[in-house]
Amino acid sequence: MPVETNDHVSMRVWCTLIPPEEIGKLIEFEDDLLSVNQTYEDWLVSMRGKSVVGSGIGVLLDRIRILMINIGIACAVNRELAEEIQAILSSNLRKRALELVSRMPEGSPEKLAIKETLSTFFSELRFTRDIFPQEEIGKAAPESVKFSGKSGAKKGLAGRIIGSAKGTSKTVDRQETTKAAILESSNILKRIYMRLLSPDPWGEY
């Protein structure tokens, strides 16, 4: 397997779909990666003609799932590799989604409830599975949240834990939380989906 002397994977085995930091795990599967790359390019051609305007989270998840299915087909004789690539993609897509969720404001119990709902939903989301996202988001919506009123003042996991411990439990409307979270989830997924269609799907936002 040709690898350049500067420790970068040679362009022959490069696959744009795989995050650069993950490609090194797969360089022994040169032919499969070439097939996956072609599958990704074919998916790009088919998806670039489809509008995202008015597309809800279910439609966008279906389009991503089509890519996952096609990867499985491309690696048909190497099921373990297909599952590994799908797991790598799912993990990185999930990471991107949670990063976007973490930037959402939480200055009121309602906003905090929406943020917690999306955090739970995307943490458990399987991009290879056919799901009813509205139903799953509804299940993730909390009945109450710990709200301190000072969420913007604390940073990092430790701060959030402390803030949650000191916060007062506030009851929230699960139905309204679900409706708002569904809308926000579509916005988040649109950003992720559009990056998958870009020349640099894993670049910085």
C-alpha positions as CSV (number, residue, x, y, z in Angstrom):
1,M,0.0,0.0,0.0
2,P,1.6,3.3,-1.1
3,V,2.0,5.8,1.7
4,E,3.9,9.1,1.3
5,T,7.0,9.6,3.4
6,N,5.4,12.6,5.2
7,D,2.9,10.1,6.8
8,H,0.0,11.3,4.8
9,V,-2.1,8.7,3.0
10,S,-1.4,8.8,-0.8
11,M,-4.0,10.4,-3.0
12,R,-4.8,7.0,-4.6
13,V,-6.5,5.8,-1.4
14,W,-7.9,9.1,-0.4
15,C,-11.7,9.2,0.2
16,T,-13.3,12.6,0.7
17,L,-16.2,11.2,2.6
18,I,-13.9,9.8,5.4
19,P,-12.7,12.4,7.9
20,P,-9.0,13.0,7.4
21,E,-8.1,11.9,11.0
22,E,-9.9,8.6,10.4
23,I,-8.6,7.6,7.0
24,G,-5.4,6.1,8.4
25,K,-7.5,3.2,9.9
26,L,-8.6,2.1,6.5
27,I,-5.6,2.5,4.2
28,E,-5.2,-1.3,3.8
29,F,-8.6,-1.4,2.0
30,E,-7.5,0.5,-1.0
31,D,-9.9,-1.0,-3.5
32,D,-12.9,-0.7,-1.2
33,L,-12.1,2.9,-0.4
34,L,-12.0,3.7,-4.1
35,S,-15.4,2.0,-4.4
36,V,-16.8,4.0,-1.5
37,N,-15.4,7.2,-3.0
38,Q,-17.2,6.5,-6.2
39,T,-20.4,5.7,-4.3
40,Y,-20.1,9.1,-2.5
41,E,-19.6,10.9,-5.8
42,D,-22.6,9.2,-7.3
43,W,-24.7,10.1,-4.2
44,L,-23.5,13.7,-4.6
45,V,-24.7,13.8,-8.2
46,S,-28.1,12.4,-7.3
47,M,-28.6,14.7,-4.2
48,R,-27.4,18.0,-5.6
49,G,-30.5,18.0,-7.8
50,K,-32.8,17.8,-4.8
51,S,-33.9,20.9,-2.9
52,V,-33.5,21.3,0.8
53,V,-36.2,24.0,0.9
54,G,-39.1,22.6,2.9
55,S,-37.3,19.4,3.6
56,G,-37.9,18.2,7.1
57,I,-35.7,16.1,9.3
58,G,-37.2,12.9,8.1
59,V,-36.4,13.6,4.5
60,L,-32.8,14.7,5.3
61,L,-32.2,11.6,7.4
62,D,-33.5,9.4,4.6
63,R,-31.1,11.0,2.1
64,I,-28.2,10.3,4.5
65,R,-29.4,6.8,5.1
66,I,-29.3,6.2,1.3
67,L,-25.6,7.1,1.4
68,M,-25.1,4.6,4.3
69,I,-27.0,1.9,2.4
70,N,-24.9,2.5,-0.8
71,I,-21.7,2.2,1.2
72,G,-22.9,-1.2,2.4
73,I,-23.5,-2.2,-1.2
74,A,-20.0,-0.8,-2.3
75,C,-18.4,-3.0,0.4
76,A,-20.7,-6.0,-0.2
77,V,-17.9,-8.6,0.1
78,N,-16.5,-6.9,3.2
79,R,-19.3,-6.4,5.6
80,E,-17.1,-5.6,8.6
81,L,-15.5,-2.7,6.6
82,A,-18.9,-1.4,5.6
83,E,-20.0,-1.3,9.2
84,E,-16.8,0.3,10.3
85,I,-17.1,3.1,7.7
86,Q,-20.8,3.6,8.6
87,A,-19.8,3.8,12.3
88,I,-17.1,6.4,11.5
89,L,-19.5,8.5,9.6
90,S,-22.3,8.2,12.1
91,S,-19.9,9.1,15.0
92,N,-18.7,12.2,13.2
93,L,-22.1,13.3,12.0
94,R,-23.4,12.9,15.6
95,K,-20.4,14.9,16.9
96,R,-21.2,17.7,14.4
97,A,-24.8,17.7,15.4
98,L,-24.0,17.9,19.1
99,E,-21.5,20.7,18.5
100,L,-24.3,22.7,16.9
101,V,-26.7,21.9,19.7
102,S,-24.1,23.1,22.2
103,R,-24.1,26.5,20.7
104,M,-27.8,27.0,21.2
105,P,-28.9,29.5,23.8
106,E,-30.4,28.3,27.1
107,G,-31.5,31.5,28.7
108,S,-34.9,30.3,29.7
109,P,-36.4,27.0,30.9
110,E,-38.1,26.6,27.5
111,K,-34.9,27.1,25.5
112,L,-33.0,24.8,27.9
113,A,-35.6,22.1,27.4
114,I,-35.3,22.3,23.6
115,K,-31.5,22.1,23.9
116,E,-31.7,19.1,26.3
117,T,-34.2,17.4,23.9
118,L,-31.9,17.8,20.9
119,S,-28.9,16.7,22.9
120,T,-30.6,13.5,23.9
121,F,-32.0,12.9,20.4
122,F,-28.7,13.4,18.5
123,S,-26.7,11.5,21.1
124,E,-28.8,8.4,20.4
125,L,-29.4,8.9,16.7
126,R,-28.5,6.0,14.4
127,F,-28.0,7.4,10.9
128,T,-28.2,3.9,9.4
129,R,-31.7,3.2,10.9
130,D,-35.1,4.1,9.5
131,I,-36.8,6.0,12.3
132,F,-39.7,8.3,13.0
133,P,-37.7,11.4,14.1
134,Q,-40.8,13.3,15.4
135,E,-41.6,10.4,17.6
136,E,-38.1,10.0,18.9
137,I,-37.8,13.7,19.6
138,G,-41.0,13.6,21.5
139,K,-39.7,10.8,23.6
140,A,-36.5,12.9,24.3
141,A,-38.4,15.9,25.5
142,P,-38.2,16.4,29.3
143,E,-41.2,17.2,31.5
144,S,-39.0,19.6,33.6
145,V,-35.5,21.1,33.6
146,K,-33.1,22.3,36.2
147,F,-32.8,26.0,35.4
148,S,-30.5,28.3,37.4
149,G,-31.1,31.5,35.3
150,K,-27.3,31.8,34.9
151,S,-26.6,29.2,32.1
152,G,-24.7,31.7,30.0
153,A,-22.2,32.4,32.8
154,K,-20.8,28.9,33.1
155,K,-18.7,27.1,30.5
156,G,-17.8,23.5,30.0
157,L,-19.1,20.3,31.4
158,A,-18.2,21.0,35.0
159,G,-20.0,24.4,34.9
160,R,-23.1,22.8,33.4
161,I,-23.1,20.1,36.1
162,I,-22.7,22.7,38.9
163,G,-25.4,24.9,37.3
164,S,-27.8,22.0,37.0
165,A,-27.2,20.9,40.6
166,K,-28.0,24.4,41.9
167,G,-30.9,25.1,39.5
168,T,-34.5,25.0,40.4
169,S,-36.7,22.4,38.7
170,K,-39.0,24.1,36.2
171,T,-41.9,22.4,34.5
172,V,-42.1,22.8,30.7
173,D,-44.7,22.0,28.1
174,R,-43.5,18.8,26.4
175,Q,-45.7,19.3,23.4
176,E,-44.3,22.8,22.7
177,T,-40.8,21.6,23.4
178,T,-41.2,18.8,20.9
179,K,-42.6,21.1,18.2
180,A,-39.7,23.6,18.6
181,A,-37.1,20.8,18.8
182,I,-38.4,19.3,15.6
183,L,-37.9,22.6,13.8
184,E,-34.5,23.1,15.3
185,S,-33.4,19.6,14.5
186,S,-34.3,20.2,10.8
187,N,-32.1,23.4,10.8
188,I,-29.2,21.5,12.4
189,L,-29.5,18.6,10.0
190,K,-29.7,20.9,7.0
191,R,-26.3,22.4,7.9
192,I,-24.8,18.9,8.3
193,Y,-26.4,17.7,5.1
194,M,-25.2,20.7,3.1
195,R,-21.7,20.1,4.4
196,L,-21.8,16.6,3.1
197,L,-22.6,18.0,-0.3
198,S,-19.6,20.4,-0.2
199,P,-16.1,19.8,-1.4
200,D,-14.9,19.8,2.2
201,P,-17.5,17.9,4.3
202,W,-15.4,17.8,7.4
203,G,-13.9,21.4,7.4
204,E,-14.6,23.9,10.2
205,Y,-18.0,25.5,10.4
